[in-house]
C-alpha cells in the first residue's frame, strides 16, 4: 500500500525588491595648490579623490599618502585630462574632488555668543559673481574673519568650484551660513553687533567711522544694484568709500578689502 506523502508547502514568491536609488552627491572640484592644501589641513576626510599633473607630483606626495591610508584614489594625469576633471584650464596643476562644506542656517541668537570674540561678522546680500564671493572669502580669511553669512537674495552666489578656486583656501577657514529674511536677521543682530551697511554714495565717509562698544557686522550688496532698501533700513548706519570720482565704483571684492582693513584698524586701536 502506497504511503501518503504530505504536500510540500512552498513559501509564496517574494515580490521583487526595488533597489533604493541613491541621490547623486554634489561634489566640488577644488583646484589649485593653496585651496587643496587648505582642504587637507582642515578637513581631509572630505576629499574623495585627487588628480594632479607632473609639475605637482612632489607637492602632492603628502596628500597621496593620506588618501592611501583612507583607501581613496589619487592619480597622476596628463594636463589635458586634468583640464577635463577641473572643468577649466585654471586648475594650477592639482584638483581635489571633495564633499562640500555644509552651509548651516544663520541664527542671530547664536551670533550673540560670536560677539564675545570681538571679530567682525561679514554678510553678503546678492553678491552674484562666484569669483567675487571667492575673493571676498580670501580677504576675510586674511583679516581673521571667522564667519560669513549669505542672504537668500535670488542672485546670491553660493560656494562653488569657481569660488573655492579664487578663495585659495579662504573658504576652508571662514564658516559660511545662509540667512532667510536678512533684514529681520539684521535687526536682531543689532543687539550684539554694530551693523554697518555699504552704499555707493550718501553714506557716512569711511574715514569718519569710529570704534564702537560692539563688534562690527559688515553688509555688502549686489555688484550692480547695491543693498536692497529693506537691508539698508535694518542697518545701524551706512558707510561710503570716497574716491576721486573718475570711475563710478570699486569692485565689491576690492571694497571688502578696504572696509575690512579699516575695521581691523579700529578694532586694534581700541585695545
Secondary structure, DSSP 4 states (H G I P E B T S, - for coil): -PPPPPPPPPPPPPPPPPPPPPPPP-EEEEESHHHHHHHHHHHGGGEEEEEE-GGGTTTTHHHHHHHHHTT--EEE--HHHHHHHHTSS--TTEEEEEEPPP-EEP-HHHHHHHGGG---EEEEES---HHHHHHHHHHHHHTT--EEEE---TT---S-HHHHHHHTTHHHHSEEEE-SSHHHHHHHHTTTEEEEEE-SSSSEEGGG----SSEEEEEEEBTTTBS-HHHHHTSSEEEE----SSSS---HHHHHHHHHHHHHHHHHHT-
